Amino acid sequence: MTAAPSVRPTSTSPESEALRALYADWSNIIATTPDLTMRLFRSIFDEWHQSTREPEDVTYREDTVGGVPGIWALPAGADTTQVLLYTHGGGFAVGSASSHRKLAAHVAKALGVTTFVLDYRRAPEHPHPAQVQDGVAAFTALIERGIAPADITTIGDSAGGNLAVAIALSLREQGRPLPGRVIAFSPWLDMENKGETLVTNGASDALITVPLLEGMIAGVLAGGAVPATTPLANPLHADFTGFPRLYINAGGAEALLDNATRLAERAKAAGVDVTLTVAEGMQHVYLFLAGTAPEADAEIAAIAAWYRS
C-alpha cells in the first residue's frame, strides 16, 4: 500500500511541450471568445487526440453497451476477457470517445487487454448523476456479456477519473459486484474548488483555471441543485471502505494535483491498496502524450506492471 507518491524526475522532455502548447492555445481561444458556444467549445476539446500518436496494431469498433454508445479499442492479441471501461475527461461537458480513443488504446495495448471508451451523457444537458448512471449501465452490460466483474477496470482521466471512482462507489452503494481495479489519471474530484494547488500551481498549469472549473461545476451540478459535497459527484466526501485497488497519477505542474493526493490519502485511510505517482513538471492528463513523450510512455509501462502485479 503506497502512501507517499512516487515522484518522477523534475526535468521534462522537449516532446512534453506539445501538450502545454495545445492547452495554452485553447486557453487563449476561450479567453478571447466571450460568445463561445457549447458546440464550438466541444469541438476545441476534441482536438485532445492531436497530442497522442496513433498506436500500432489496434483496431476500433463502434458499439453500444448498456444503452451507452462508445468505441472499442482492440489491440492485436489482447485478452478479450479483460476490459478497461474508460470514461473520458472534459469537465463532464466536453471530450468524447473520439478524443480519447488513442490514449485508451495505448493503455489497453500495454496491459494486453481491450477497452471500451464511453460516450456518456454530458452536462449541462444531462447533469449529475447521468454520467455515473451511464457508467454503471455499461459495467452491468459487460457482466451480462460474460465479463467477470473482477476483470473489469474502471479507468478515466480528469472528470472521467472522477467517474472511474464514482462508478465503483455507486456499485458498492447498490450492493453490486465491484470492478477489480480503478485507475484515475489527473482526477478532478473537488466540486468545491478548495484545493491549494489551484493557487500554488495556477501559473504552471496551462489549462485549468478557477473560472473554467466554476462553469463546469455549474453545468454538472445543475446550477447548485446538486450539493457540491454529494459523494458520487465529489468522491473526496466518499467512504472508501471496501474499495478496489486504486492507481492514481497526476502531473506536478497541474492545478488539480492535490485532488489526486487527497484522494490517495482518503482511500488509504480506509484501508485501500493505493498507488500514487506524480510526474514533476508535467501538465494535466500528461498521458495524452502517449507515443510521443517518454514521460507518458514510462508511466503507461508502470501502470502495466501494477496491473499485472
Number of C-alpha atoms within 10 A of each C-alpha: 12 15 15 13 18 13 15 18 11 10 11 16 11 9 13 23 14 17 25 19 13 18 19 15 15 18 17 13 14 15 10 10 10 8 8 12 10 12 9 11 16 15 15 16 19 18 15 22 18 16 23 24 16 17 18 12 11 19 12 15 10 13 15 15 20 16 12 18 19 23 22 26 27 23 25 14 12 18 15 14 12 20 27 28 25 32 35 31 27 21 22 28 25 22 26 26 23 17 23 26 25 25 24 29 30 26 25 25 24 18 22 19 23 26 29 29 28 29 21 25 22 20 22 20 11 17 21 21 16 17 25 26 19 23 29 22 16 23 28 18 17 19 15 12 10 9 17 17 20 15 18 24 26 30 28 29 31 26 26 30 27 33 35 30 30 27 27 28 25 19 19 17 10 9 9 12 15 24 24 18 23 26 26 29 27 33 30 30 29 25 22 13 17 11 17 14 18 20 14 14 19 18 14 17 24 23 22 20 17 13 9 13 17 14 14 22 26 18 21 27 21 17 15 11 11 16 14 19 15 15 16 23 27 20 24 24 16 18 14 21 15 13 23 22 18 25 22 24 29 32 25 25 22 28 29 30 25 23 25 28 22 15 27 25 17 19 25 20 15 13 13 20 18 24 21 23 23 22 24 18 19 27 28 28 21 26 32 28 24 26 19 17 23 17 23 21 19 14 20 20 14 13 21 17 12 13 16 8 6
